[in-house]
Amino acid sequence: MELTLQLEKMSTEEKIKAMEIIWDDFCKKADSKPSPPWHEEVLHDREQVVKNGDEEFVNWEKAKKTIREVIS
């Protein structure tokens, strides 16, 4: 199936919403596809960075708000 979006005609808000819809759909089906082997290593490395206090998690809603403020 070929899907064509006219990205140049979409606003930033419309693009973000489209990405959220795609991501939500992808997450619903995530268990049906195994992660590649390198993914576990990346997750482990990131977990260590957080445990060491070098990075911290940000609430997703807050992150989206910040992104929208930066790009508008």
C-alpha positions as CSV (number, residue, x, y, z in Angstrom):
1,M,0.0,0.0,0.0
2,E,1.4,3.4,-0.9
3,L,0.4,6.4,1.1
4,T,1.2,9.9,0.1
5,L,1.0,12.8,2.5
6,Q,1.4,16.4,1.3
7,L,3.8,17.3,4.0
8,E,4.5,20.7,2.6
9,K,0.9,21.6,3.0
10,M,0.6,20.4,6.6
11,S,1.2,22.7,9.6
12,T,3.7,21.7,12.2
13,E,0.8,20.9,14.6
14,E,-0.8,18.6,11.9
15,K,2.5,16.8,11.4
16,I,3.0,16.2,15.1
17,K,-0.6,14.9,15.4
18,A,0.0,12.5,12.5
19,M,3.2,11.2,14.1
20,E,1.3,10.7,17.4
21,I,-1.4,8.7,15.6
22,I,1.2,6.6,13.7
23,W,3.2,6.0,16.9
24,D,0.0,5.0,18.9
25,D,-0.9,2.5,16.2
26,F,2.7,1.1,16.1
27,C,2.7,0.7,19.9
28,K,-0.5,-1.4,19.8
29,K,1.3,-3.9,17.5
30,A,4.8,-3.7,19.0
31,D,4.6,-7.1,20.6
32,S,4.2,-8.8,17.2
33,K,7.7,-7.8,16.0
34,P,10.8,-8.6,18.0
35,S,13.3,-5.8,18.8
36,P,16.6,-6.0,17.0
37,P,19.5,-7.3,19.2
38,W,21.2,-3.9,19.4
39,H,18.1,-2.3,21.0
40,E,18.6,-4.1,24.3
41,E,22.2,-2.8,24.6
42,V,21.0,0.8,23.8
43,L,18.3,0.6,26.5
44,H,20.8,-0.8,29.0
45,D,23.2,2.0,28.3
46,R,20.5,4.7,28.7
47,E,19.3,3.1,31.9
48,Q,22.9,3.3,33.3
49,V,23.1,7.0,32.3
50,V,19.9,7.7,34.3
51,K,21.1,5.6,37.3
52,N,24.3,7.6,37.3
53,G,22.3,10.8,37.5
54,D,23.7,12.1,34.2
55,E,20.2,12.3,32.6
56,E,16.6,12.3,33.8
57,F,13.2,11.5,32.4
58,V,10.8,14.2,31.4
59,N,7.0,13.7,31.4
60,W,5.9,13.1,27.8
61,E,3.1,15.7,27.9
62,K,5.6,18.3,29.3
63,A,8.1,17.3,26.6
64,K,5.6,17.8,23.8
65,K,4.6,21.2,25.2
66,T,8.2,22.3,25.3
67,I,8.8,21.1,21.7
68,R,5.7,22.9,20.5
69,E,6.9,26.1,22.2
70,V,10.3,25.8,20.6
71,I,9.1,25.2,17.1
72,S,6.3,27.8,17.0
